[in-house]
Amino acid sequence: MNSILYIVAVILVIFWAIGFFAYSVGAIIHILLVLAIISILLRIIRGNSNV
């Protein structure tokens, strides 16, 4: 389950980068970034290294 969470976080960061630099969509992209960062932090805090 944690690897799926990590994959989703990475995908959200990629979409944020594309939106921020190419389209400048607005607040939705920043919400995605915040969700991705929260997902990554949860993975780091839990400390599971099952990659």
PyMOL commands that set and color helices and strands:
alter all, ss='L'
color gray80, all
select helices_A, chain A and resi 2-23+27-46
alter helices_A, ss='H'
color red, helices_A
deselect
rebuild
show_as cartoon
